[in-house]
Amino acid sequence: MPRILVTNDDGVRSDGVHALADALKPLGDVIVVAPQTEASAIGHALTLRRPLRMEQLEDAVYEVDGTPTDCVSIAITQLYQPYGGMPDLIVSGINKGYNLGDDVTYSGTVAGALEGALLGIPSIAVSLQRCAGDYDLSAAAAAGARVAAIVLSRGLAPRTFLNINVPPGQPKGMRVTFQGKRNHITVVTKRDDPRGSAYYWIEEGQDEWEPHDRSDYQAVKDGYISLTPLQPDLTAHDEMMTLDGWLRD
């Protein structure tokens, strides 16, 4: 039976991670290892300056007092490798809030899948639109399970992972997309504490998305699930010849 590791960045007590795990259980042996507390927007951070602890909360559910990347590393080395194997699949989510376009670089949810790809494990990240009320996780859980079944059957190219974003309501279908681009302006608010010392809040940026019918942003805007293949290679391959020219000159 396939071994499936589930993690997230919203924390082990988020209903999103358990909805995803439940949807994946018909596909294999599922273990949840997720952060003890919310670790959103932490990116691919790895904890190196303090010890980490893992606690079992219930059958096949563990918490780690660290980041999503920590969770994947500890799960593999402590729950899988000692028993002679590795996960066949890592699925990270369901994140409450889109991870589209440039935001994937900040996302702890995407980082959980990225860590899996770096370790040679097929991996998927699943997110849905943030809302003010109760979340309907059913469509996102179903999308994660559908794609997981395909990946378990067909595999993924080395060092590739998938990023799923699910719109609200009943999706019209699924589109294969690329990362959207936007003009991101970070908003930093300065305030003073009661003693007159300054402190700062980094807030949601001002965003203008570049229109493109194949972007992840356009897909969810149109009511479709976005399925984006990602890779950890950040090399600007098109610029390599330019830099070669610089060196020759």
Secondary structure per residue as TSV (DSSP state, phi and psi in degrees):
chain	resnum	aa	ss	phi	psi
A	1	M	-	360.0	133.5
A	2	P	-	-58.3	144.6
A	3	R	E	-101.9	122.6
A	4	I	E	-120.7	123.8
A	5	L	E	-100.6	129.2
A	6	V	E	-115.6	132.5
A	7	T	E	-139.0	-177.4
A	8	N	-	-166.1	-174.4
A	9	D	S	-121.6	-2.9
A	10	D	S	-82.5	-7.4
A	11	G	-	104.5	155.8
A	12	V	T	-66.1	-20.3
A	13	R	T	-93.9	3.3
A	14	S	-	-70.4	136.2
A	15	D	H	-68.0	-19.3
A	16	G	H	-64.1	-42.8
A	17	V	H	-68.0	-33.5
A	18	H	H	-78.7	-33.5
A	19	A	H	-63.9	-39.3
A	20	L	H	-67.1	-44.9
A	21	A	H	-60.4	-42.5
A	22	D	H	-63.0	-38.5
A	23	A	H	-68.9	-26.1
A	24	L	H	-88.6	-15.8
A	25	K	G	-59.8	-33.0
A	26	P	G	-65.7	-14.6
A	27	L	G	-94.3	-17.6
A	28	G	S	175.1	-167.0
A	29	D	E	-88.7	110.2
A	30	V	E	-102.6	131.3
A	31	I	E	-123.3	133.5
A	32	V	E	-101.3	124.2
A	33	V	E	-132.3	108.9
A	34	A	E	-135.6	162.4
A	35	P	E	-61.9	147.2
A	36	Q	S	-62.3	-39.4
A	37	T	S	-129.1	169.9
A	38	E	-	-58.7	136.4
A	39	A	-	-132.2	41.3
A	40	S	T	-68.4	152.1
A	41	A	T	57.2	28.0
A	42	I	-	-96.7	-6.1
A	43	G	T	62.7	-144.8
A	44	H	T	-95.8	34.6
A	45	A	-	-66.8	142.4
A	46	L	-	-123.3	131.9
A	47	T	-	-83.4	118.6
A	48	L	-	-122.1	-12.6
A	49	R	S	-108.3	10.0
A	50	R	S	-155.8	157.6
A	51	P	-	-73.1	155.9
A	52	L	-	-114.8	150.4
A	53	R	-	-125.2	141.4
A	54	M	E	-117.7	131.1
A	55	E	E	-124.5	137.3
A	56	Q	E	-86.0	124.7
A	57	L	E	-93.1	-36.5
A	58	E	E	-161.4	-175.3
A	59	D	T	-58.7	120.0
A	60	A	T	65.1	23.0
A	61	V	E	-131.5	122.3
A	62	Y	E	-129.5	151.0
A	63	E	E	-119.2	146.6
A	64	V	E	-126.7	134.7
A	65	D	S	-84.0	60.7
A	66	G	S	-155.4	-154.4
A	67	T	-	-92.6	169.2
A	68	P	H	-57.9	-37.7
A	69	T	H	-63.8	-41.6
A	70	D	H	-57.4	-44.2
A	71	C	H	-59.7	-44.9
A	72	V	H	-64.3	-44.0
A	73	S	H	-64.1	-45.4
A	74	I	H	-69.9	-40.2
A	75	A	H	-59.2	-46.5
A	76	I	I	-65.7	-45.7
A	77	T	I	-77.0	-24.8
A	78	Q	I	-108.2	-26.2
A	79	L	I	-111.1	-18.8
A	80	Y	I	-113.7	-58.3
A	81	Q	G	-58.6	-38.2
A	82	P	G	-61.8	-18.6
A	83	Y	G	-107.2	19.6
A	84	G	T	83.3	25.0
A	85	G	-	-159.2	-174.7
A	86	M	-	-133.5	159.9
A	87	P	-	-62.5	146.6
A	88	D	S	-83.9	-18.3
A	89	L	E	-157.9	141.4
A	90	I	E	-118.1	131.8
A	91	V	E	-127.6	126.3
A	92	S	E	-114.3	127.0
A	93	G	E	143.3	-162.6
A	94	I	E	-78.7	123.2
A	95	N	E	-79.2	137.0
A	96	K	E	-89.9	87.7
A	97	G	S	137.7	136.8
A	98	Y	-	-59.3	151.0
A	99	N	-	-125.1	84.0
A	100	L	-	-114.4	154.7
A	101	G	G	52.6	-135.4
A	102	D	G	-64.9	-19.0
A	103	D	G	-64.0	-17.3
A	104	V	G	-61.9	-24.7
A	105	T	G	-72.3	-23.3
A	106	Y	T	-90.4	-22.6
A	107	S	-	-73.4	126.1
A	108	G	H	-69.7	-32.8
A	109	T	H	-62.1	-49.4
A	110	V	H	-64.1	-34.8
A	111	A	H	-63.4	-33.5
A	112	G	H	-61.1	-40.8
A	113	A	H	-73.9	-36.4
A	114	L	H	-60.1	-43.3
A	115	E	H	-61.0	-39.7
A	116	G	H	-61.0	-43.5
A	117	A	H	-62.4	-39.7
A	118	L	H	-64.4	-29.0
A	119	L	T	-90.2	3.7
A	120	G	T	82.5	20.3
A	121	I	-	-108.4	126.8
A	122	P	-	-55.3	132.9
A	123	S	E	-142.9	153.0
A	124	I	E	-139.3	140.6
A	125	A	E	-114.3	140.5
A	126	V	E	-129.7	128.1
A	127	S	E	-139.4	157.8
A	128	L	E	-139.9	166.2
A	129	Q	-	-62.3	139.1
A	130	R	-	-69.3	144.0
A	131	C	-	-140.4	166.1
A	132	A	S	-84.8	-27.8
A	133	G	S	-102.5	-148.8
A	134	D	-	-72.2	145.1
A	135	Y	-	-90.7	135.5
A	136	D	-	-94.6	103.7
A	137	L	-	-90.4	-2.5
A	138	S	H	-63.1	-46.0
A	139	A	H	-66.5	-39.8
A	140	A	H	-67.5	-41.5
A	141	A	H	-63.9	-42.1
A	142	A	H	-65.1	-40.2
A	143	A	H	-64.8	-43.1
A	144	G	H	-60.8	-42.8
A	145	A	H	-67.9	-38.8
A	146	R	H	-62.8	-47.5
A	147	V	H	-68.9	-37.8
A	148	A	H	-59.9	-41.7
A	149	A	H	-61.6	-40.3
A	150	I	H	-67.0	-43.2
A	151	V	H	-64.5	-42.2
A	152	L	H	-62.3	-32.5
A	153	S	H	-80.5	-41.5
A	154	R	H	-111.6	-16.9
A	155	G	-	78.3	178.8
A	156	L	-	-130.9	155.8
A	157	A	-	-61.6	148.6
A	158	P	T	-54.4	142.9
A	159	R	T	57.1	35.5
A	160	T	-	-126.9	141.3
A	161	F	E	-140.7	168.5
A	162	L	E	-115.4	140.5
A	163	N	E	-118.4	115.8
A	164	I	E	-107.0	131.6
A	165	N	E	-126.8	132.3
A	166	V	E	-117.6	125.7
A	167	P	-	-75.2	167.0
A	168	P	S	-71.4	160.5
A	169	G	S	76.3	-157.4
A	170	Q	S	-90.3	112.9
A	171	P	-	-62.2	150.0
A	172	K	-	-80.4	-15.6
A	173	G	-	158.0	-158.2
A	174	M	E	-133.1	138.2
A	175	R	E	-121.8	141.6
A	176	V	E	-82.9	127.7
A	177	T	-	-135.0	172.4
A	178	F	B	-117.6	169.4
A	179	Q	-	-63.3	129.3
A	180	G	-	-72.7	165.1
A	181	K	-	-120.5	145.9
A	182	R	E	-146.6	161.0
A	183	N	E	-90.7	101.1
A	184	H	E	-96.3	123.8
A	185	I	E	-120.1	112.0
A	186	T	E	-72.7	137.0
A	187	V	E	-106.7	120.9
A	188	V	E	-119.0	121.0
A	189	T	E	-101.1	127.2
A	190	K	E	-99.0	133.5
A	191	R	E	-136.0	167.5
A	192	D	E	-116.4	137.0
A	193	D	-	-80.3	174.4
A	194	P	T	-57.6	-20.6
A	195	R	T	-94.5	4.9
A	196	G	S	86.3	6.6
A	197	S	-	-87.3	140.3
A	198	A	E	-76.1	143.9
A	199	Y	E	-140.5	165.7
A	200	Y	E	-134.6	143.8
A	201	W	E	-116.8	124.9
A	202	I	E	-89.3	121.6
A	203	E	E	-115.1	177.2
A	204	E	E	-56.5	134.8
A	205	G	E	-77.9	168.9
A	206	Q	E	-88.6	129.3
A	207	D	E	-127.8	136.4
A	208	E	E	-130.4	112.4
A	209	W	E	-81.4	138.1
A	210	E	-	-74.4	127.8
A	211	P	-	-70.2	135.0
A	212	H	-	-164.8	130.1
A	213	D	T	-71.2	-10.3
A	214	R	T	-106.1	7.9
A	215	S	B	-81.4	156.3
A	216	D	H	-62.9	-38.8
A	217	Y	H	-61.7	-44.7
A	218	Q	H	-65.5	-35.9
A	219	A	H	-61.0	-51.4
A	220	V	H	-69.6	-31.7
A	221	K	H	-62.1	-36.5
A	222	D	T	-82.8	-1.2
A	223	G	T	92.7	15.3
A	224	Y	-	-106.9	151.1
A	225	I	E	-71.8	132.9
A	226	S	E	-96.3	129.8
A	227	L	E	-122.3	107.8
A	228	T	E	-117.7	121.7
A	229	P	E	-78.3	129.8
A	230	L	E	-121.9	165.4
A	231	Q	-	-148.1	151.9
A	232	P	S	-77.5	-10.4
A	233	D	-	-70.0	111.4
A	234	L	-	-97.6	8.0
A	235	T	-	-62.0	131.8
A	236	A	-	-84.9	83.1
A	237	H	G	-58.4	-35.6
A	238	D	G	-65.4	-20.5
A	239	E	G	-92.5	-5.4
A	240	M	H	-63.7	-41.1
A	241	M	H	-65.8	-36.4
A	242	T	H	-61.7	-44.7
A	243	L	H	-67.9	-36.1
A	244	D	H	-57.6	-40.2
A	245	G	H	-64.5	-40.2
A	246	W	H	-57.5	-45.9
A	247	L	H	-66.5	-37.7
A	248	R	H	-66.0	-36.9
A	249	D	-	-70.2	360.0
